Structures are given as structure tokens and as C-alpha cells.
């Protein structure tokens, strides 16, 4: 039977994807692909910030 790894949190998955793209960005020459990867990194950062904000709002509502 295949053993499953522990599930990763949304934050962990966002961070792992961001780190992977940052490594890729470092090796890309200037151009459209590099711009697209940089844009995706910014989107991941915005998603992480939004998730944190919404989590804090949820915690405040529960209290």
C-alpha cells in the first residue's frame, strides 16, 4: 500500500511554488517568459497576503 505524505497547508504550497519560481527566474534571460514568471511570483505573494488577511478576519470573528 502506498503511504501518503502529510498534507501541506495552503501557505506551505504557496511558499514552495514561489520558491520554485524564484529559482527559475534567476536562470531566465530578460524577456517575455521572465516577465511572466515574475508576474506569477507577485500573484502568489498577493494570494499569501490575502489568505493571511482573511485568516485573521476569521479568527477575530470567532472570538
Residue pairs with C-beta under 8 A, 6 or more apart in sequence:
8 16
10 51
11 48
11 51
11 52
14 44
14 47
14 48
14 51
15 48
17 44
18 41
18 44
18 45
18 48
21 37
21 40
21 41
21 44
22 41
24 37
25 34
25 37
25 38
25 41
28 34
28 37
